[in-house]
């Protein structure tokens, strides 16, 4: 019945499914729906995701659903699956792009923990995939422009895909350069595997907004050692970073290590998971901190920060191959933690590594199971094993 009413709402103006007359009836197209516990329905449309409360599922034509909340695609920041003590995910958390201090910063969907078929993905995973599919489709639609050629008045469609937009550093380089020159193997074999850089760009500082009347009293003066700043090393051609750098105070690092991107020792992350974000009402600038999801055979070393509430582009940092990764420790001193643990707890630690990358955790390190990782120190020739395998396979023919 929800399928029929949703489709009817679009075509014939029938809005009985909603108690609010004409709510989204002419703007949204039906895409998917899921029946979740407590007589609720997750409805995915071309414009948003909604949670409906159905008081009488068997009489929806007479007792219509009520919209509990809706999240337009432009207001969605990140998706997160939560297990809530179960072996499989049971909740889908939708992080909102904007919220005020007194408002909720997420929308939560409680999903069924029981599945009819063991081989089937949990309901929370299936809902997450459906929501992500339409959300990404919306984001892709924003990356297409229709231009009119003045002389002929013809419309020309100009579009770019995610792979094109990921090369943020490449925007300052020649657009005529072939993609073959940007491949990992294009770096000079004579280059050093480790390069130390002294140039950094500032991403964010933890300076908070002053409340009330401004004064020069001591309580309104924030000491430099209380602040945290996050920096990103500027990578020369052929070298990559494994994570942003967090510092106590507002001064940049002196030097940090970058690594030569060669022989598939580094790979782009599959995506990012949100670790923490601040409330724009509290800080002078927004920030969101993300952890990369590594592809199979790779591990992530550090986190990346954005001075916005948007997911990072894929090539901001790289994941390292398991063959060149080793477990290390955190520096003894914690860099920073979120005041009052708001919106939730965030603890930032620097990893013991020449790259100086940081890791953000949602709980103190003593309570977390996270293992800090780094590129092994004694890798003067990291591609030896790969080259040996290639040589042996060649000699076998």
Secondary structure, DSSP 8 states (H G I E B T S, - for coil): -HHHHHHHHHHH---TTBSSTTTTTTT--EEEEEEETTTEEEEEESSEEEEEE-S-GGGTTTS-BEEEEEEEGGGEEEEEEE-TTSSS--EEEEEES---TTS-SEEEEE--S--SSTTS--HHHHHHHHHHHHHHHHHHHTTEEEEEETTTTEEEEEE--HHHHH-SGGGGS-TTS-GGGGSGGGS-TTS-SEEEE--EEEEEE--B---SS----GGGS--GGG-EEEEEE---TTEE-S--EEEESS---S-EEEEE--TTSEEE-SEEEEEEE--TTTBSS--EEEEEE--TTEE---EEEESSSS---GGGSEEEEGGGEEE--B-SS--EE-GGG-SS--EEEEBSSTT-BEEEESS-TTT-----EEE-TT-TTTTHHHHHHHHHHHHT-
